[in-house]
Amino acid sequence: MSTMVGNWKMAITDGCMPGDQLSLLNVSSANAHVELTFCTEGGQPLGPFRLTIPPQRTQSPILEDLVGSDLPSPSLPYSVVVVSDAPVLVQPHPAGQNAPKSRPSAA
């Protein structure tokens, strides 16, 4: 479940796990500059990790590929805060489900 917390800010608090993906759809006519910050219980926030999504395009990064080995434990769930300077739709895809594969956006 995702929760809107302000203009183009979203917190995904369901407890993401390594291997999960986010589908980020830029619905605007300009580039969306997106920052992802990862938070674990009792740990320091990781990030922000920055992405640029072209207008009216989708990116589906695998969360652990962004963070790399900085995650404290592969079994520890974490939350993600998404901040964008343009409107984006965000949909989490748990690992093991039919999530779209991460690939570059079409030009």
KEDOMAR-249806 format. One record per atom (N, C-alpha, C): atom name; x, y, z; residue in three letters; residue number from 1. Coordinates in Angstrom, 2 decimals, decimal comma. Layout:
N
site | xx | yy | zz | code | pos
CA | X | Y | Z | ala | NUM
...
//
This chain:
107
site | xx | yy | zz | code | pos
N | 0,85 | -1,17 | 0,00 | met | 1
CA | 0,00 | 0,00 | 0,00 | met | 1
C | 0,89 | 1,23 | 0,00 | met | 1
N | 0,50 | 2,25 | -0,72 | ser | 2
CA | 1,24 | 3,51 | -0,82 | ser | 2
C | 0,40 | 4,61 | -0,18 | ser | 2
N | 1,07 | 5,61 | 0,35 | thr | 3
CA | 0,38 | 6,71 | 1,01 | thr | 3
C | 0,90 | 8,02 | 0,47 | thr | 3
N | 0,01 | 8,87 | -0,03 | met | 4
CA | 0,41 | 10,19 | -0,48 | met | 4
C | 0,69 | 11,06 | 0,74 | met | 4
N | 1,82 | 11,76 | 0,74 | val | 5
CA | 2,17 | 12,62 | 1,85 | val | 5
C | 2,36 | 14,07 | 1,43 | val | 5
N | 2,08 | 14,41 | 0,19 | gly | 6
CA | 2,23 | 15,79 | -0,28 | gly | 6
C | 2,34 | 15,83 | -1,78 | gly | 6
N | 2,63 | 17,01 | -2,32 | asn | 7
CA | 2,75 | 17,15 | -3,77 | asn | 7
C | 3,92 | 16,33 | -4,28 | asn | 7
N | 3,60 | 15,32 | -5,05 | trp | 8
CA | 4,56 | 14,44 | -5,70 | trp | 8
C | 5,55 | 13,83 | -4,72 | trp | 8
N | 5,05 | 13,56 | -3,53 | lys | 9
CA | 5,82 | 12,81 | -2,54 | lys | 9
C | 4,98 | 11,61 | -2,14 | lys | 9
N | 5,62 | 10,47 | -2,02 | met | 10
CA | 4,91 | 9,26 | -1,64 | met | 10
C | 5,80 | 8,43 | -0,74 | met | 10
N | 5,19 | 7,82 | 0,25 | ala | 11
CA | 5,90 | 6,89 | 1,12 | ala | 11
C | 5,31 | 5,51 | 0,92 | ala | 11
N | 6,15 | 4,55 | 0,61 | ile | 12
CA | 5,73 | 3,16 | 0,48 | ile | 12
C | 6,19 | 2,48 | 1,76 | ile | 12
N | 5,23 | 2,16 | 2,60 | thr | 13
CA | 5,54 | 1,73 | 3,96 | thr | 13
C | 5,25 | 0,26 | 4,22 | thr | 13
N | 4,95 | -0,51 | 3,18 | asp | 14
CA | 4,55 | -1,90 | 3,38 | asp | 14
C | 5,70 | -2,84 | 3,73 | asp | 14
N | 6,91 | -2,36 | 3,71 | gly | 15
CA | 8,04 | -3,23 | 3,98 | gly | 15
C | 8,56 | -3,87 | 2,71 | gly | 15
N | 9,20 | -3,08 | 1,88 | cys | 16
CA | 9,80 | -3,58 | 0,64 | cys | 16
C | 10,95 | -4,52 | 1,00 | cys | 16
N | 11,21 | -5,45 | 0,11 | met | 17
CA | 12,29 | -6,41 | 0,32 | met | 17
C | 13,24 | -6,35 | -0,88 | met | 17
N | 14,49 | -6,77 | -0,70 | pro | 18
CA | 15,41 | -6,82 | -1,84 | pro | 18
C | 14,79 | -7,63 | -2,97 | pro | 18
N | 14,97 | -7,16 | -4,20 | gly | 19
CA | 14,39 | -7,78 | -5,38 | gly | 19
C | 13,09 | -7,12 | -5,81 | gly | 19
N | 12,46 | -6,34 | -4,92 | asp | 20
CA | 11,24 | -5,63 | -5,28 | asp | 20
C | 11,56 | -4,56 | -6,32 | asp | 20
N | 10,56 | -4,19 | -7,11 | gln | 21
CA | 10,69 | -3,14 | -8,11 | gln | 21
C | 9,63 | -2,07 | -7,87 | gln | 21
N | 9,92 | -0,89 | -8,38 | leu | 22
CA | 8,93 | 0,19 | -8,44 | leu | 22
C | 8,71 | 0,53 | -9,90 | leu | 22
N | 7,46 | 0,62 | -10,31 | ser | 23
CA | 7,16 | 1,17 | -11,63 | ser | 23
C | 6,88 | 2,64 | -11,44 | ser | 23
N | 7,65 | 3,47 | -12,11 | leu | 24
CA | 7,54 | 4,92 | -12,00 | leu | 24
C | 7,12 | 5,46 | -13,37 | leu | 24
N | 5,92 | 6,00 | -13,47 | leu | 25
CA | 5,41 | 6,55 | -14,72 | leu | 25
C | 5,37 | 8,06 | -14,62 | leu | 25
N | 6,12 | 8,72 | -15,48 | asn | 26
CA | 6,12 | 10,18 | -15,56 | asn | 26
C | 4,94 | 10,57 | -16,44 | asn | 26
N | 3,92 | 11,18 | -15,85 | val | 27
CA | 2,71 | 11,55 | -16,60 | val | 27
C | 2,79 | 12,96 | -17,15 | val | 27
N | 3,89 | 13,66 | -16,92 | ser | 28
CA | 4,01 | 15,05 | -17,36 | ser | 28
C | 4,67 | 15,13 | -18,74 | ser | 28
N | 4,74 | 16,35 | -19,26 | ser | 29
CA | 5,37 | 16,59 | -20,56 | ser | 29
C | 6,81 | 17,06 | -20,42 | ser | 29
N | 7,38 | 16,96 | -19,22 | ala | 30
CA | 8,77 | 17,34 | -18,96 | ala | 30
C | 9,47 | 16,19 | -18,23 | ala | 30
N | 10,81 | 16,23 | -18,20 | asn | 31
CA | 11,54 | 15,24 | -17,42 | asn | 31
C | 11,10 | 15,29 | -15,96 | asn | 31
N | 11,01 | 14,12 | -15,34 | ala | 32
CA | 10,75 | 14,04 | -13,90 | ala | 32
C | 12,06 | 13,66 | -13,22 | ala | 32
N | 12,49 | 14,48 | -12,28 | his | 33
CA | 13,70 | 14,19 | -11,50 | his | 33
C | 13,22 | 13,60 | -10,18 | his | 33
N | 13,50 | 12,30 | -10,00 | val | 34
CA | 12,95 | 11,54 | -8,90 | val | 34
C | 14,07 | 11,19 | -7,92 | val | 34
N | 13,77 | 11,31 | -6,64 | glu | 35
CA | 14,70 | 10,89 | -5,59 | glu | 35
C | 14,03 | 9,80 | -4,76 | glu | 35
N | 14,76 | 8,72 | -4,53 | leu | 36
CA | 14,29 | 7,61 | -3,71 | leu | 36
C | 15,17 | 7,54 | -2,47 | leu | 36
N | 14,55 | 7,51 | -1,30 | thr | 37
CA | 15,28 | 7,36 | -0,04 | thr | 37
C | 14,74 | 6,12 | 0,66 | thr | 37
N | 15,63 | 5,25 | 1,11 | phe | 38
CA | 15,28 | 4,00 | 1,74 | phe | 38
C | 15,47 | 4,11 | 3,25 | phe | 38
N | 14,49 | 3,61 | 4,00 | cys | 39
CA | 14,52 | 3,70 | 5,46 | cys | 39
C | 14,27 | 2,32 | 6,05 | cys | 39
N | 15,10 | 1,93 | 7,02 | thr | 40
CA | 14,90 | 0,68 | 7,75 | thr | 40
C | 14,66 | 1,01 | 9,21 | thr | 40
N | 13,99 | 0,11 | 9,90 | glu | 41
CA | 13,72 | 0,33 | 11,32 | glu | 41
C | 15,04 | 0,38 | 12,09 | glu | 41
N | 15,27 | 1,47 | 12,79 | gly | 42
CA | 16,46 | 1,61 | 13,60 | gly | 42
C | 17,72 | 1,96 | 12,85 | gly | 42
N | 17,65 | 2,12 | 11,52 | gly | 43
CA | 18,84 | 2,42 | 10,73 | gly | 43
C | 18,80 | 3,83 | 10,18 | gly | 43
N | 19,91 | 4,27 | 9,63 | gln | 44
CA | 20,00 | 5,57 | 8,99 | gln | 44
C | 19,38 | 5,49 | 7,60 | gln | 44
N | 18,70 | 6,55 | 7,14 | pro | 45
CA | 18,17 | 6,55 | 5,77 | pro | 45
C | 19,30 | 6,41 | 4,75 | pro | 45
N | 19,02 | 5,70 | 3,65 | leu | 46
CA | 19,98 | 5,53 | 2,57 | leu | 46
C | 19,49 | 6,34 | 1,37 | leu | 46
N | 20,36 | 7,15 | 0,83 | gly | 47
CA | 19,98 | 7,95 | -0,34 | gly | 47
C | 20,11 | 9,43 | -0,04 | gly | 47
N | 19,55 | 10,24 | -0,88 | pro | 48
CA | 18,63 | 9,87 | -1,95 | pro | 48
C | 19,36 | 9,34 | -3,17 | pro | 48
N | 18,69 | 8,42 | -3,87 | phe | 49
CA | 19,15 | 7,89 | -5,14 | phe | 49
C | 18,33 | 8,60 | -6,22 | phe | 49
N | 18,99 | 9,13 | -7,22 | arg | 50
CA | 18,34 | 9,99 | -8,21 | arg | 50
C | 18,15 | 9,29 | -9,56 | arg | 50
N | 16,97 | 9,50 | -10,13 | leu | 51
CA | 16,63 | 9,00 | -11,45 | leu | 51
C | 16,02 | 10,14 | -12,25 | leu | 51
N | 16,22 | 10,13 | -13,56 | thr | 52
CA | 15,52 | 11,06 | -14,45 | thr | 52
C | 14,66 | 10,22 | -15,37 | thr | 52
N | 13,37 | 10,51 | -15,36 | ile | 53
CA | 12,42 | 9,77 | -16,18 | ile | 53
C | 11,92 | 10,71 | -17,27 | ile | 53
N | 12,11 | 10,35 | -18,54 | pro | 54
CA | 11,66 | 11,20 | -19,63 | pro | 54
C | 10,14 | 11,38 | -19,61 | pro | 54
N | 9,65 | 12,40 | -20,30 | pro | 55
CA | 8,21 | 12,67 | -20,32 | pro | 55
C | 7,40 | 11,47 | -20,83 | pro | 55
N | 6,32 | 11,18 | -20,13 | gln | 56
CA | 5,36 | 10,14 | -20,51 | gln | 56
C | 6,05 | 8,79 | -20,76 | gln | 56
N | 7,01 | 8,47 | -19,91 | arg | 57
CA | 7,73 | 7,20 | -19,99 | arg | 57
C | 7,73 | 6,54 | -18,62 | arg | 57
N | 8,08 | 5,25 | -18,62 | thr | 58
CA | 8,13 | 4,46 | -17,40 | thr | 58
C | 9,53 | 3,94 | -17,16 | thr | 58
N | 9,94 | 3,89 | -15,90 | gln | 59
CA | 11,15 | 3,16 | -15,50 | gln | 59
C | 10,74 | 2,25 | -14,35 | gln | 59
N | 11,34 | 1,07 | -14,30 | ser | 60
CA | 11,03 | 0,10 | -13,25 | ser | 60
C | 12,33 | -0,41 | -12,64 | ser | 60
N | 12,97 | 0,40 | -11,80 | pro | 61
CA | 14,24 | -0,04 | -11,21 | pro | 61
C | 14,01 | -1,13 | -10,16 | pro | 61
N | 14,95 | -2,06 | -10,09 | ile | 62
CA | 14,98 | -3,02 | -8,99 | ile | 62
C | 15,63 | -2,30 | -7,82 | ile | 62
N | 14,95 | -2,27 | -6,70 | leu | 63
CA | 15,38 | -1,43 | -5,58 | leu | 63
C | 16,79 | -1,76 | -5,11 | leu | 63
N | 17,13 | -3,03 | -4,98 | glu | 64
CA | 18,46 | -3,37 | -4,48 | glu | 64
C | 19,56 | -3,00 | -5,47 | glu | 64
N | 19,24 | -2,90 | -6,77 | asp | 65
CA | 20,23 | -2,45 | -7,75 | asp | 65
C | 20,59 | -0,99 | -7,52 | asp | 65
N | 19,65 | -0,19 | -7,05 | leu | 66
CA | 19,93 | 1,21 | -6,75 | leu | 66
C | 20,78 | 1,34 | -5,50 | leu | 66
N | 20,44 | 0,57 | -4,49 | val | 67
CA | 21,09 | 0,69 | -3,18 | val | 67
C | 22,38 | -0,10 | -3,14 | val | 67
N | 22,45 | -1,20 | -3,89 | gly | 68
CA | 23,64 | -2,04 | -3,88 | gly | 68
C | 23,81 | -2,75 | -2,56 | gly | 68
N | 25,02 | -2,84 | -2,10 | ser | 69
CA | 25,32 | -3,57 | -0,87 | ser | 69
C | 25,10 | -2,72 | 0,37 | ser | 69
N | 24,54 | -1,52 | 0,22 | asp | 70
CA | 24,32 | -0,66 | 1,37 | asp | 70
C | 23,14 | -1,09 | 2,24 | asp | 70
N | 22,29 | -2,01 | 1,74 | leu | 71
CA | 21,19 | -2,48 | 2,58 | leu | 71
C | 21,77 | -3,24 | 3,77 | leu | 71
N | 21,26 | -2,99 | 4,96 | pro | 72
CA | 21,85 | -3,61 | 6,15 | pro | 72
C | 21,72 | -5,13 | 6,17 | pro | 72
N | 20,64 | -5,68 | 5,64 | ser | 73
CA | 20,44 | -7,12 | 5,64 | ser | 73
C | 19,48 | -7,48 | 4,51 | ser | 73
N | 19,75 | -8,56 | 3,79 | pro | 74
CA | 18,83 | -8,93 | 2,70 | pro | 74
C | 17,46 | -9,35 | 3,20 | pro | 74
N | 17,32 | -9,66 | 4,48 | ser | 75
CA | 16,02 | -10,09 | 5,00 | ser | 75
C | 15,30 | -8,98 | 5,76 | ser | 75
N | 15,88 | -7,80 | 5,86 | leu | 76
CA | 15,28 | -6,70 | 6,62 | leu | 76
C | 14,40 | -5,84 | 5,70 | leu | 76
N | 13,10 | -5,75 | 5,99 | pro | 77
CA | 12,23 | -4,92 | 5,15 | pro | 77
C | 12,56 | -3,44 | 5,33 | pro | 77
N | 12,24 | -2,65 | 4,31 | tyr | 78
CA | 12,49 | -1,22 | 4,37 | tyr | 78
C | 11,36 | -0,48 | 3,69 | tyr | 78
N | 11,25 | 0,80 | 3,99 | ser | 79
CA | 10,28 | 1,69 | 3,36 | ser | 79
C | 11,00 | 2,56 | 2,35 | ser | 79
N | 10,24 | 3,11 | 1,40 | val | 80
CA | 10,82 | 3,95 | 0,37 | val | 80
C | 10,03 | 5,26 | 0,33 | val | 80
N | 10,76 | 6,38 | 0,33 | val | 81
CA | 10,15 | 7,69 | 0,15 | val | 81
C | 10,51 | 8,15 | -1,26 | val | 81
N | 9,48 | 8,50 | -2,04 | val | 82
CA | 9,65 | 8,93 | -3,43 | val | 82
C | 9,30 | 10,41 | -3,50 | val | 82
N | 10,23 | 11,22 | -4,03 | val | 83
CA | 10,00 | 12,65 | -4,21 | val | 83
C | 10,30 | 12,97 | -5,66 | val | 83
N | 9,41 | 13,73 | -6,31 | ser | 84
CA | 9,60 | 14,07 | -7,71 | ser | 84
C | 9,25 | 15,53 | -7,93 | ser | 84
N | 9,91 | 16,14 | -8,91 | asp | 85
CA | 9,58 | 17,53 | -9,26 | asp | 85
C | 8,49 | 17,61 | -10,32 | asp | 85
N | 7,97 | 16,47 | -10,74 | ala | 86
CA | 6,86 | 16,40 | -11,69 | ala | 86
C | 5,95 | 15,26 | -11,24 | ala | 86
N | 4,69 | 15,27 | -11,66 | pro | 87
CA | 3,79 | 14,20 | -11,22 | pro | 87
C | 4,21 | 12,85 | -11,79 | pro | 87
N | 4,35 | 11,86 | -10,91 | val | 88
CA | 4,65 | 10,49 | -11,30 | val | 88
C | 3,68 | 9,55 | -10,59 | val | 88
N | 3,34 | 8,48 | -11,28 | leu | 89
CA | 2,57 | 7,40 | -10,67 | leu | 89
C | 3,57 | 6,36 | -10,21 | leu | 89
N | 3,37 | 5,84 | -9,00 | val | 90
CA | 4,31 | 4,88 | -8,42 | val | 90
C | 3,54 | 3,62 | -8,05 | val | 90
N | 4,02 | 2,48 | -8,54 | gln | 91
CA | 3,40 | 1,21 | -8,19 | gln | 91
C | 4,49 | 0,23 | -7,79 | gln | 91
N | 4,44 | -0,28 | -6,54 | pro | 92
CA | 5,42 | -1,27 | -6,12 | pro | 92
C | 5,08 | -2,65 | -6,68 | pro | 92
N | 6,11 | -3,44 | -6,97 | his | 93
CA | 5,97 | -4,81 | -7,45 | his | 93
C | 6,85 | -5,70 | -6,57 | his | 93
N | 6,25 | -6,50 | -5,69 | pro | 94
CA | 7,06 | -7,40 | -4,87 | pro | 94
C | 7,82 | -8,40 | -5,73 | pro | 94
N | 9,01 | -8,77 | -5,28 | ala | 95
CA | 9,82 | -9,78 | -5,98 | ala | 95
C | 9,03 | -11,07 | -6,07 | ala | 95
N | 9,20 | -11,77 | -7,18 | gly | 96
CA | 8,52 | -13,05 | -7,35 | gly | 96
C | 7,17 | -12,93 | -8,01 | gly | 96
N | 6,63 | -11,73 | -8,11 | gln | 97
CA | 5,39 | -11,53 | -8,84 | gln | 97
C | 5,73 | -11,13 | -10,25 | gln | 97
N | 4,75 | -11,01 | -11,11 | asn | 98
CA | 4,99 | -10,65 | -12,50 | asn | 98
C | 5,28 | -9,17 | -12,62 | asn | 98
N | 6,44 | -8,76 | -12,15 | ala | 99
CA | 6,85 | -7,36 | -12,22 | ala | 99
C | 7,52 | -7,12 | -13,57 | ala | 99
N | 7,37 | -5,92 | -14,11 | pro | 100
CA | 8,06 | -5,62 | -15,37 | pro | 100
C | 9,57 | -5,61 | -15,16 | pro | 100
N | 10,30 | -6,09 | -16,14 | lys | 101
CA | 11,76 | -6,08 | -16,07 | lys | 101
C | 12,28 | -4,66 | -16,26 | lys | 101
N | 13,35 | -4,34 | -15,55 | ser | 102
CA | 13,93 | -3,01 | -15,66 | ser | 102
C | 14,59 | -2,88 | -17,02 | ser | 102
N | 14,23 | -1,82 | -17,74 | arg | 103
CA | 14,83 | -1,56 | -19,04 | arg | 103
C | 14,79 | -0,06 | -19,30 | arg | 103
N | 15,67 | 0,42 | -20,17 | pro | 104
CA | 15,67 | 1,85 | -20,46 | pro | 104
C | 14,36 | 2,26 | -21,10 | pro | 104
N | 13,98 | 3,49 | -20,89 | ser | 105
CA | 12,78 | 4,03 | -21,51 | ser | 105
C | 13,00 | 4,23 | -23,00 | ser | 105
N | 11,94 | 4,07 | -23,75 | ala | 106
CA | 12,02 | 4,34 | -25,20 | ala | 106
C | 12,09 | 5,85 | -25,42 | ala | 106
N | 12,83 | 6,26 | -26,41 | ala | 107
CA | 12,97 | 7,69 | -26,69 | ala | 107
C | 11,78 | 8,21 | -27,45 | ala | 107
//
